[in-house]
Amino acid sequence: MATAAVLQSHNRVETGSSQLAPASYPDTGPLAAVDANAVAAEWIEHFNSALAGQDSTAVKQLFLDGAVWRDQLCLSWDYHSLNGPEKITSFLKSTPEGSRLRSVTIDGSNATRKPSLAAVDFKGKVNGVSAFLTVETDVGRGRGLVRLLQDPQHGNRWKAFTLFTAMHELRGYEEMVGGNRPQGVDHGGQVGRKNWQERRIATENYEGDLEPTVLILGAGQGGLTSAARLQQLQVPTLIIDQNPRIGDNWRNRYHQLVLHDPIWYDHLPYVPFPPHWPVFTPKDKLAEWFESYARLLELNVWTSTTLTDAKWDDEKRQWTVTLIRQRADGETETRTLQPRHVIQATGHSGEAKVPSIKGMDGFKGDRLCHSSQFRGAHSIPNGTTKRAIVVGCCNSGHDIAQDFYEHGYDVTMVQRSSTYVMSSKNGLDVLLGGLYEEGGPETEDADLMFMSIPNAMLKRMHQDATAEISKRDESMLKGLEKAGFKLDDGPDDAGFFMKYFQRGGGYYIDVGCSQLIIDGKIHIKQGQEIEEVKPNGLLFKDGEMLEADEIIFATGYENMRGTARKIFGDELAESVKDVWGFDEEGELRTMWRRTGHPGFWFFGGNLALCRYYSRMLALQIKAMEEGIMKYEDP
C-alpha cells in the first residue's frame, strides 16, 4: 500500500495554497553588443501595434516560451501572473472589448529607468535588455518594466521574458500631491469661516453629518499607509485602534526589539525617514515615528476605541458599525457609523498561536506566556539564577532568548523542526543590495524593479542568492549545526523571502543570537515535542525534563481569517478566502485584493509591502467609489 509523502517543514505552505515551482531560464546564448534603446523601442512598437489591432497571434509572438506577464490592475481589477504566451493571449481574448491596456512607452526620465543591458538571473549569466515603461489604460496611468531576451529558436528575435504593468493613478482622480496639492486657504470675506485647527478637529471627530467612507481596524503600518493613500485620493477614512496611543502595537512588544529590515527598505509613503535615521529602527523609535506620521499627514485616528458590532447591508452596500471610544478628555462615547468599506489591518497574521499542552494551567513559575505578551526579561539579583525556556526558533524566539541571556538567565531554546538562518549583513547585502541601500535607486524605482519579478522567477533567483548567502555565512552555519541547531534553506532552497511569503515564518535574520548558541551560552533542545507542562518546567516526549522559571511560546500567529471570525462572526469568516500563501498563478492570496466579501479587505505585511500595496488597495476602493469599477468586475 502506497504511503503519502510527508511534506518537510521548510516546504510547508498555508492551508489551501499552492506549492510555487521555481521558474527556469531560457538558453539564450552569448549576448553581442546591442543598442538597448533601439531594441526596447522596436519591441514596444510591435507590442502597441498588436494591442491596438487586438492581434493575439502577434502578441503571442512577442513573448518567449516560459515568459510571464505580471499585472496589477491594468488588465483587470486584480493581480495576475500570466505564465506563458498561451495564457497571456487567452487572458487578452477573454475581454470582449479588448485589452484595458492601451499602450506602453519607454520611461527614460532618469538614469535608472533608461533602457540598459541587464541580467535576468542572479548570477549574471542570462543577459538581455531591461526598460522601464509608462503605461496607459482605459481609465488611468501606471508604470511597468520589460525584460527582453533573444530567442535563438527564431533568429535571435528579441522577445519579452518578463513584462510588468501596474496601475498608479486613475485619470481625473490623481493624488493631491505636487501640482495637485491643496491651497490651504480660501481668500476673501467669508462670514463664520473656520481656521485650519477648527476644521481639523471637526474632520478628525467626524462631527455633524460627516461619515467615513472607509473604516480601518488597526493603527500599525498597514492602517496608516492605507489611510494615507486613501486620503490623498480624497476618500474619507477613519482608523480605530484599541491601544491608547498610535504606535503601541510596536511600543508594547518585547524590550529589545529592533527591526531586522534596513531603513531603505522601510520608508513609508509621502514622508520617508530622515537622512539621520539609523539603519535599523528600534521599536519605540518606530512607534514615535508612527505618531508623527499620523499627525503630519492629518490622518483621522481614534485610539482607545473598540468595534462592538458590525453588520453588512448587501442591498445598500454599506456597513453599520458600533464603536465605543474613550476620548482624550476621559469621556466615553458610543458612535454608530456607516462606512462602505472596512479594512482589517490588525497585523501581518492573526491571533497568537498558543499550543494547547497538558498541564499549562499548573505551571508554578514566574511567567508562562506567548511572545506577543512578553515585555522583556527581568533583572536578576546578584548571586541568584533564573532559568528560561523559549519554545520557537524564529526572529522573536531568538531575540527573546538573547534578551534572557543578557539579563543573566540560563536559557534553552526549543527547536521542534528546522529554521532558515542568515546573518543580517550578508543576507541583506545579497538580497537587497543594488535596490534598497545607501545611494541606491529612488524607492519608487526600487519597488518597481522588485515587484516586476514574478514570484516563480524570484524563487529561482533566490535559490542562487541563498546559496551565495550560505557561502558567506559558512562558518556561522557550521557552528550552529555543531551546536545541535537544525538548519534548512527554505522552500526549494530559496531562502528567506520565500519562507516569508509562503508561510510567514520559519526563519531568523541573525543579529547576534547565533554566536551565543555556537558558544553554548544559549542551549538547544532539538526535535522533540513537549509532552507536558510541569509545575517547574517542561517534560518532553523523549523523557527529558527541563526546569524553568519562565516559559515563552514564540510559536507564531494564526491566519488573519481567524481574527476576522472573532471580530465579525462566522458568516463573514466563511465568505472570505484564506490569506497568505500563493494562488495557482503565483500571486499572494487575498491580501490587498478582493476577499470574497464586498466591502471587506485584508491588509498586512512588513513596512515595504504596506508602502507598495497601500496604493493598489486605495486605487481599487477609489475606483469603486467613483463608479469606475464594480466589486464583481473581473
matplotlib code that plots the C-alpha trace (Angstrom):
import matplotlib.pyplot as plt

x = [0.0, 1.4, 2.3, 1.6, 4.7, 5.3, 6.0, 9.1, 8.7, 10.7, 8.4, 5.2, 2.6, -0.5, -3.6, -5.1, -2.3, -0.2, 3.4, 5.1, 7.5, 10.6, 10.8, 13.6, 15.8, 15.9, 19.0, 19.8, 23.5, 26.1, 24.9, 26.6, 26.8, 23.4, 21.7, 19.4, 17.2, 16.6, 15.8, 13.3, 11.7, 11.3, 9.6, 7.3, 6.3, 5.3, 3.6, 1.5, 0.5, -0.6, -2.7, -4.3, -5.2, -6.3, -4.0, -3.5, -1.2, 1.1, 1.1, 2.0, 5.0, 6.4, 6.8, 9.3, 8.1, 8.1, 7.6, 5.4, 3.3, 2.7, -0.1, -1.5, -4.9, -4.0, -5.5, -8.2, -9.1, -7.0, -3.4, -2.2, 0.9, 0.1, 2.5, 3.5, 2.3, -0.8, -2.2, -1.3, -3.2, -6.1, -6.5, -6.5, -9.1, -11.3, -12.1, -14.7, -13.9, -10.2, -7.3, -7.9, -4.2, -3.9, -0.2, 3.2, 6.2, 9.8, 10.4, 13.9, 13.2, 16.3, 19.4, 18.0, 15.0, 16.7, 16.9, 20.0, 21.8, 20.9, 20.9, 17.6, 19.2, 21.1, 24.5, 24.5, 24.7, 21.4, 21.6, 19.3, 17.7, 15.7, 13.4, 11.2, 7.8, 5.0, 1.6, -1.8, -5.0, -8.6, -9.1, -5.6, -1.9, 0.8, 4.4, 6.0, 9.2, 10.0, 13.0, 13.8, 15.9, 16.9, 15.1, 17.7, 14.9, 13.6, 16.7, 17.6, 14.5, 14.0, 11.1, 9.8, 10.9, 9.0, 6.6, 5.3, 2.4, 1.0, -1.7, -0.5, -3.3, -6.9, -7.3, -9.2, -8.7, -5.0, -3.4, -3.4, 0.3, 2.8, 0.9, -2.4, -1.6, -4.3, -4.2, -4.5, -6.7, -9.7, -9.0, -11.8, -14.5, -16.4, -18.6, -18.1, -15.1, -13.2, -9.5, -7.4, -7.4, -11.2, -11.7, -9.2, -10.9, -14.3, -12.9, -11.0, -14.0, -16.5, -18.7, -22.2, -23.1, -19.6, -19.1, -16.0, -16.2, -13.6, -13.1, -9.7, -9.1, -5.6, -3.2, 0.0, 1.9, -1.0, -3.6, -1.5, -0.2, -3.6, -5.2, -2.5, -3.1, -6.9, -6.6, -4.6, -7.4, -9.9, -11.6, -12.8, -11.1, -11.1, -8.6, -9.6, -7.2, -7.8, -4.5, -4.2, -1.6, -0.6, 2.4, 1.5, 1.4, 5.2, 5.8, 4.3, 6.4, 9.5, 12.0, 14.9, 13.0, 14.7, 13.5, 15.5, 14.9, 17.1, 15.8, 16.0, 13.5, 11.1, 10.2, 6.5, 4.6, 4.9, 7.2, 10.4, 12.6, 15.0, 18.7, 20.0, 17.8, 19.6, 19.9, 17.8, 14.9, 14.3, 10.6, 10.0, 11.6, 9.3, 6.3, 7.2, 7.5, 4.1, 2.6, 4.4, 3.4, -0.3, -0.1, 1.9, -0.5, -3.6, -4.9, -8.1, -7.3, -9.4, -7.3, -8.8, -11.7, -13.4, -15.7, -18.6, -20.9, -20.7, -23.5, -23.3, -26.3, -25.8, -28.5, -27.2, -23.6, -22.6, -21.8, -23.4, -20.7, -20.9, -17.8, -17.1, -14.5, -12.7, -11.9, -8.8, -10.8, -11.6, -15.3, -16.6, -18.9, -20.8, -20.8, -22.7, -21.1, -22.0, -18.8, -18.9, -15.6, -13.8, -10.1, -8.8, -5.2, -4.7, -1.3, 0.6, -1.1, -4.0, -4.4, -1.4, -0.9, -0.5, -0.3, -2.6, -0.4, -1.4, -0.5, -0.2, -2.6, -0.5, 2.8, 4.2, 7.0, 7.2, 5.8, 4.3, 3.1, 3.1, 5.9, 3.3, 2.8, 6.5, 7.7, 11.3, 13.4, 13.5, 16.7, 18.1, 19.6, 23.3, 24.1, 20.8, 19.9, 16.9, 16.1, 14.1, 12.8, 11.8, 9.7, 10.2, 13.3, 12.3, 13.1, 11.1, 12.3, 16.0, 15.5, 13.8, 16.4, 19.1, 17.3, 17.1, 20.8, 21.8, 19.9, 21.7, 19.3, 20.2, 18.4, 17.2, 15.5, 13.2, 13.5, 11.0, 11.8, 14.3, 15.0, 16.4, 19.2, 21.1, 23.3, 21.8, 24.8, 25.3, 21.7, 20.5, 23.6, 22.8, 19.0, 18.6, 21.9, 21.5, 17.9, 17.5, 20.8, 22.5, 22.9, 20.6, 17.7, 14.7, 12.4, 9.7, 12.1, 13.5, 9.9, 9.1, 12.2, 11.5, 7.7, 8.4, 9.9, 7.2, 7.3, 8.2, 11.2, 12.0, 12.1, 14.6, 16.8, 16.7, 17.9, 21.2, 21.1, 20.5, 23.5, 25.6, 24.4, 25.2, 28.7, 29.3, 27.8, 29.5, 31.4, 28.3, 26.1, 28.7, 28.9, 25.1, 24.9, 27.7, 25.7, 22.7, 20.7, 18.9, 19.1, 17.2, 17.5, 13.8, 11.2, 13.1, 16.3, 15.0, 15.6, 14.2, 11.7, 10.0, 9.6, 8.1, 5.7, 4.8, 4.2, 5.0, 7.7, 10.4, 13.5, 15.9, 17.9, 20.8, 21.7, 23.9, 22.0, 23.6, 27.0, 25.5, 24.2, 27.5, 29.3, 27.0, 25.6, 22.1, 21.2, 19.2, 16.6, 16.0, 13.5, 11.3, 7.7, 6.5, 4.7, 3.5, 4.0, 5.0, 4.8, 8.5, 9.3, 8.7, 8.6, 9.5, 8.4, 11.9, 11.5, 13.9, 12.7, 13.9, 13.3, 12.2, 11.2, 9.8, 8.4, 7.8, 6.0, 7.3, 5.0, 3.7, 0.2, -2.9, -4.3, -5.9, -9.2, -9.4, -9.2, -12.0, -14.1, -13.5, -14.5, -17.1, -18.5, -18.8, -20.8, -18.1, -15.3, -16.8, -17.3, -13.7, -10.8, -7.7, -4.8, -1.1, 0.4, 0.4, -2.5, -2.3, -0.7, 1.9, 0.3, -0.2, -3.7, -6.5, -4.2, -4.6, -7.2, -10.9, -11.6, -14.8, -17.0, -17.9, -16.7, -14.2, -10.4, -7.4, -4.2, -0.9, 2.8, 6.0, 6.7, 7.8, 4.8, 2.5, 4.2, 3.7, 0.3, -1.4, -1.5, -3.0, -5.7, -6.6, -7.0, -9.4, -11.6, -11.4, -12.4, -15.5, -16.4, -16.3, -18.2, -15.2, -15.3, -17.8, -16.9, -18.0, -15.8, -13.0]
y = [0.0, 3.4, 5.8, 9.5, 11.7, 13.8, 17.5, 18.6, 21.5, 24.0, 23.3, 23.7, 26.1, 27.8, 25.6, 25.5, 27.5, 26.3, 25.0, 27.5, 25.9, 27.9, 29.1, 28.2, 30.3, 30.0, 29.1, 32.4, 32.0, 34.9, 38.5, 40.6, 44.4, 46.0, 49.3, 48.8, 51.8, 50.6, 47.1, 48.3, 50.8, 48.2, 45.7, 48.3, 49.4, 45.9, 45.4, 48.5, 47.7, 44.2, 45.6, 48.2, 45.6, 43.1, 40.7, 37.9, 36.0, 39.0, 39.4, 35.7, 36.0, 38.8, 36.6, 33.7, 30.3, 30.4, 34.2, 35.8, 39.0, 40.2, 42.7, 44.8, 46.5, 47.4, 44.3, 43.7, 44.8, 42.1, 40.8, 38.3, 36.4, 35.1, 32.2, 31.6, 33.0, 30.8, 32.1, 35.7, 35.6, 33.6, 36.2, 39.1, 37.2, 36.8, 40.5, 41.1, 44.8, 44.1, 44.7, 47.5, 48.3, 50.8, 51.4, 51.5, 53.8, 54.0, 55.8, 57.4, 60.1, 59.2, 57.2, 54.1, 54.0, 54.3, 51.1, 49.2, 45.8, 43.8, 40.2, 38.5, 35.9, 36.2, 35.0, 37.4, 34.6, 35.3, 38.8, 41.0, 44.4, 46.0, 49.0, 51.0, 51.8, 54.3, 52.7, 54.0, 52.1, 52.8, 54.5, 55.5, 55.5, 53.4, 52.2, 49.0, 47.2, 44.8, 42.4, 41.3, 38.3, 37.0, 33.8, 31.6, 29.4, 32.3, 34.0, 35.7, 37.9, 39.9, 38.8, 39.5, 37.2, 39.3, 42.1, 44.0, 46.6, 48.3, 51.0, 54.1, 56.6, 57.0, 59.6, 62.5, 61.3, 61.9, 62.1, 65.6, 65.9, 68.0, 70.2, 68.9, 70.0, 71.9, 75.7, 75.6, 78.8, 80.3, 84.0, 86.5, 87.5, 84.5, 85.0, 82.4, 81.0, 78.3, 78.1, 75.0, 73.8, 74.0, 72.2, 69.6, 68.8, 68.5, 66.2, 64.0, 63.6, 63.1, 65.8, 66.6, 64.6, 63.6, 59.9, 57.9, 56.0, 53.6, 52.3, 50.8, 48.4, 48.9, 51.9, 50.0, 50.3, 48.7, 51.0, 54.2, 53.6, 52.6, 55.6, 57.9, 56.7, 57.0, 60.5, 61.7, 60.3, 62.3, 59.2, 60.0, 57.4, 56.7, 54.4, 52.9, 51.1, 49.6, 50.9, 54.3, 55.6, 55.3, 53.0, 51.0, 47.9, 48.3, 50.1, 47.2, 44.5, 42.9, 45.3, 44.8, 44.6, 46.3, 46.0, 43.4, 45.3, 48.3, 51.8, 51.9, 49.1, 50.5, 54.1, 55.0, 56.8, 60.6, 61.0, 59.0, 58.5, 61.5, 61.1, 60.8, 57.8, 54.7, 51.7, 49.5, 51.1, 50.4, 49.6, 52.6, 54.9, 53.4, 53.9, 57.6, 57.9, 56.4, 59.0, 61.8, 60.3, 60.3, 64.0, 65.2, 63.5, 64.6, 61.0, 60.5, 58.1, 57.1, 55.4, 53.6, 52.6, 49.2, 47.9, 46.2, 45.4, 45.3, 44.5, 44.5, 45.6, 43.9, 45.9, 49.3, 48.0, 49.6, 48.6, 49.7, 49.6, 50.5, 51.9, 52.6, 55.4, 56.8, 60.4, 62.4, 64.1, 60.8, 60.7, 57.6, 57.8, 55.3, 56.1, 54.4, 54.9, 53.6, 53.1, 51.4, 49.6, 48.0, 47.2, 44.7, 45.9, 44.2, 42.8, 40.6, 37.5, 36.8, 35.8, 34.5, 30.7, 29.2, 25.4, 23.5, 21.3, 19.3, 21.0, 24.6, 25.9, 24.2, 26.0, 27.5, 29.6, 33.3, 33.6, 31.5, 33.4, 33.9, 36.1, 38.8, 39.2, 39.2, 42.7, 41.8, 39.8, 40.7, 41.8, 39.0, 39.8, 39.1, 35.5, 34.1, 32.0, 32.0, 29.5, 30.4, 28.2, 29.8, 27.5, 28.5, 29.5, 32.3, 36.0, 36.6, 33.4, 34.3, 37.9, 36.9, 34.2, 36.8, 39.2, 36.5, 35.7, 39.4, 39.5, 36.6, 33.8, 30.2, 29.9, 27.0, 27.3, 24.5, 23.9, 21.3, 21.2, 23.3, 27.0, 29.1, 31.3, 34.1, 36.8, 40.3, 41.8, 39.0, 38.2, 41.8, 42.7, 39.8, 40.1, 43.9, 45.2, 47.3, 48.1, 49.2, 50.6, 54.0, 55.7, 53.2, 53.9, 56.0, 54.0, 54.0, 52.6, 50.0, 48.9, 48.7, 46.6, 44.2, 43.8, 43.3, 39.9, 37.2, 35.2, 31.9, 33.7, 35.4, 31.9, 30.7, 33.8, 33.3, 29.7, 31.1, 34.0, 31.6, 29.6, 32.7, 33.8, 30.3, 30.5, 33.8, 32.6, 29.2, 29.5, 30.6, 27.8, 25.1, 26.3, 26.2, 22.6, 21.6, 23.1, 20.9, 23.5, 22.1, 24.3, 24.4, 26.5, 27.4, 26.2, 24.5, 26.0, 29.5, 31.0, 33.9, 35.7, 32.5, 31.3, 34.7, 34.7, 31.0, 30.6, 33.9, 32.4, 29.7, 32.0, 34.0, 37.0, 36.8, 39.9, 38.1, 35.2, 32.6, 33.2, 32.7, 29.3, 28.4, 29.3, 27.2, 30.3, 29.5, 25.8, 24.0, 21.3, 19.9, 17.7, 16.8, 17.7, 18.8, 16.0, 18.1, 21.4, 20.5, 22.9, 23.5, 23.2, 21.1, 17.3, 16.2, 13.1, 11.6, 11.7, 14.6, 17.2, 20.8, 23.0, 26.6, 29.7, 31.3, 29.7, 31.8, 30.4, 32.1, 29.9, 32.4, 33.5, 32.2, 33.2, 36.6, 34.9, 33.8, 37.4, 38.2, 35.5, 36.8, 40.4, 39.9, 36.5, 33.2, 34.4, 36.8, 34.5, 31.7, 34.1, 35.4, 33.4, 32.3, 34.8, 34.5, 31.7, 31.6, 31.1, 29.0, 31.8, 32.6, 35.7, 36.1, 35.1, 37.6, 40.2, 43.8, 42.5, 41.5, 39.0, 37.4, 39.7, 43.1, 46.0, 43.9, 43.9, 42.4, 44.5, 43.4, 42.8, 44.5, 48.2, 47.7, 45.7, 48.2, 51.1, 49.4, 47.7, 50.6, 52.4, 49.3, 48.9, 52.6, 52.6, 49.7, 51.5, 54.8, 53.2, 51.6, 54.9, 56.8, 54.1, 53.1, 49.6, 47.2, 44.7, 41.9, 43.1, 40.7]
z = [0.0, -1.0, 1.7, 1.3, 1.0, 4.1, 3.3, 5.1, 7.5, 5.4, 2.4, 4.3, 2.8, 4.2, 4.1, 0.6, -1.1, -4.0, -3.8, -6.1, -8.5, -9.3, -12.9, -15.3, -17.5, -21.3, -23.1, -24.9, -25.7, -25.6, -26.0, -28.6, -28.2, -28.8, -28.7, -25.7, -26.5, -30.1, -29.0, -26.5, -28.9, -31.6, -29.2, -27.8, -31.3, -32.2, -28.8, -29.1, -32.7, -31.6, -28.7, -30.9, -33.5, -30.9, -32.7, -30.3, -32.6, -32.9, -29.1, -28.7, -30.9, -28.7, -25.7, -25.1, -24.1, -20.3, -20.2, -17.6, -17.8, -14.2, -13.9, -11.1, -12.0, -15.7, -17.4, -14.8, -11.3, -9.7, -9.6, -12.2, -13.2, -16.7, -17.3, -21.0, -24.3, -24.4, -21.1, -22.0, -25.2, -23.7, -21.0, -23.5, -25.6, -22.5, -22.5, -25.3, -25.7, -25.9, -23.5, -21.0, -21.5, -24.3, -24.8, -23.2, -23.8, -22.8, -19.5, -19.7, -17.1, -15.0, -15.4, -13.6, -15.9, -19.3, -21.3, -20.5, -20.8, -17.7, -16.4, -15.6, -13.3, -10.0, -11.4, -14.3, -17.0, -18.7, -20.2, -22.2, -22.3, -19.5, -19.9, -17.6, -19.1, -18.7, -19.1, -20.4, -19.7, -20.4, -17.0, -15.8, -15.9, -14.5, -14.7, -15.9, -16.7, -19.5, -19.7, -23.2, -24.3, -27.7, -28.9, -30.6, -31.9, -34.0, -35.4, -32.1, -32.3, -29.2, -27.0, -23.6, -20.8, -18.2, -18.6, -15.6, -15.7, -12.6, -12.2, -10.3, -10.8, -12.1, -14.8, -13.3, -9.7, -9.2, -5.7, -4.1, -4.2, -6.2, -8.6, -7.2, -3.6, -1.8, -1.5, 2.3, 2.4, 0.7, 0.4, 0.6, 3.0, 4.5, 7.5, 10.2, 8.4, 10.5, 10.6, 9.9, 13.5, 13.8, 10.5, 11.5, 14.8, 13.1, 10.5, 12.9, 15.1, 12.3, 13.7, 12.4, 9.2, 8.4, 7.7, 6.8, 3.6, 4.9, 8.4, 9.1, 12.1, 13.4, 13.5, 12.6, 9.3, 7.4, 8.7, 8.5, 5.0, 3.5, 5.2, 3.8, 0.3, 0.6, 2.0, -1.0, -3.2, -1.1, 0.3, 3.9, 6.1, 9.9, 11.7, 15.0, 17.4, 20.9, 22.2, 24.0, 21.5, 17.9, 17.8, 20.8, 18.6, 18.4, 21.7, 23.7, 22.2, 23.8, 25.3, 22.9, 19.6, 16.7, 13.1, 11.1, 7.8, 6.9, 6.6, 2.8, 2.6, 5.2, 4.0, 4.3, 1.5, 1.2, 4.3, 4.1, 7.1, 7.5, 6.5, 10.1, 10.8, 12.0, 9.6, 11.9, 13.8, 17.5, 18.2, 20.4, 17.9, 15.2, 17.5, 17.8, 14.1, 13.5, 15.8, 14.0, 10.6, 11.5, 12.7, 9.6, 7.2, 9.2, 9.4, 11.4, 14.2, 17.2, 19.8, 22.8, 20.5, 20.2, 17.5, 19.3, 16.4, 12.6, 10.1, 6.3, 4.2, 0.8, -0.8, 0.3, 0.0, 3.4, 6.9, 10.1, 12.9, 16.5, 18.2, 21.9, 22.1, 25.1, 24.2, 25.2, 27.9, 29.5, 28.4, 26.8, 23.8, 21.6, 17.9, 15.0, 11.6, 8.1, 6.1, 2.7, 3.3, 6.2, 6.1, 8.7, 9.3, 12.6, 11.8, 9.4, 10.8, 13.2, 16.8, 18.8, 18.1, 21.6, 21.7, 24.0, 26.2, 29.2, 32.5, 31.3, 34.0, 36.7, 35.9, 39.2, 37.8, 37.3, 33.8, 31.0, 28.0, 24.2, 22.8, 21.9, 25.7, 26.5, 27.5, 28.4, 30.8, 34.4, 36.3, 38.5, 41.9, 42.2, 43.3, 42.0, 38.9, 36.8, 34.0, 30.9, 28.1, 24.7, 22.5, 18.9, 16.9, 14.5, 14.9, 18.0, 19.7, 19.1, 20.2, 23.4, 24.2, 23.7, 26.0, 28.7, 28.3, 28.6, 31.9, 33.4, 32.8, 31.9, 28.6, 26.4, 23.1, 21.9, 18.2, 17.1, 13.3, 11.3, 10.8, 7.9, 9.3, 7.6, 9.0, 8.8, 7.0, 4.4, 3.9, 3.4, 1.3, -1.1, -1.2, -1.1, -2.5, -5.6, -4.8, -1.1, 0.1, 0.7, -2.7, -4.4, -6.7, -5.7, -3.6, -6.2, -8.8, -6.4, -5.7, -9.4, -10.1, -7.2, -7.9, -11.6, -10.9, -10.9, -7.8, -9.6, -11.1, -7.8, -6.2, -8.9, -8.4, -4.6, -5.0, -6.2, -3.8, -0.9, -1.9, -2.0, 1.5, 2.8, 1.3, 3.1, 6.3, 6.2, 9.5, 11.4, 9.9, 10.6, 14.2, 14.6, 13.3, 15.6, 18.5, 17.6, 15.8, 12.7, 9.6, 6.3, 3.1, 2.9, 0.3, -2.6, -1.2, -1.9, 1.5, 3.5, 1.2, 0.1, 3.6, 4.5, 1.5, 1.7, 5.4, 7.2, 9.4, 9.9, 9.6, 11.7, 10.5, 12.8, 14.9, 17.5, 19.0, 16.7, 18.2, 21.7, 20.5, 18.9, 22.1, 24.3, 26.1, 24.9, 24.9, 22.2, 22.7, 19.2, 17.5, 20.5, 21.1, 24.6, 26.4, 29.4, 31.2, 34.8, 37.7, 37.4, 33.7, 30.6, 30.1, 26.6, 24.7, 25.0, 28.8, 29.4, 31.9, 31.6, 34.7, 34.1, 36.0, 32.8, 29.6, 26.5, 23.5, 20.4, 18.3, 15.7, 14.8, 13.2, 9.8, 9.6, 8.8, 12.4, 13.6, 11.1, 12.6, 16.1, 15.2, 12.5, 13.1, 11.3, 8.3, 7.1, 8.0, 5.9, 2.9, 2.7, 1.4, 3.2, 3.5, 2.5, 0.6, -3.2, -5.5, -8.7, -10.7, -8.1, -6.6, -2.8, -1.8, -0.7, 0.8, -0.7, -3.1, -3.0, -0.3, -1.4, 0.8, -0.7, 1.4, 3.4, 2.8, 4.5, 4.8, 6.3, 5.7, 6.6, 6.1, 2.5, 1.4, 3.1, 1.4, -2.0, -1.8, 0.1, -3.3, -5.0, -2.4, -2.4, -6.2, -6.0, -3.4, -5.2, -8.5, -6.8, -5.1, -8.4, -10.3, -12.5, -11.2, -9.6, -7.0, -9.3, -12.2, -13.3]

ax = plt.figure().add_subplot(projection="3d")
ax.plot(x, y, z, "-o")
ax.set_aspect("equal")
plt.show()
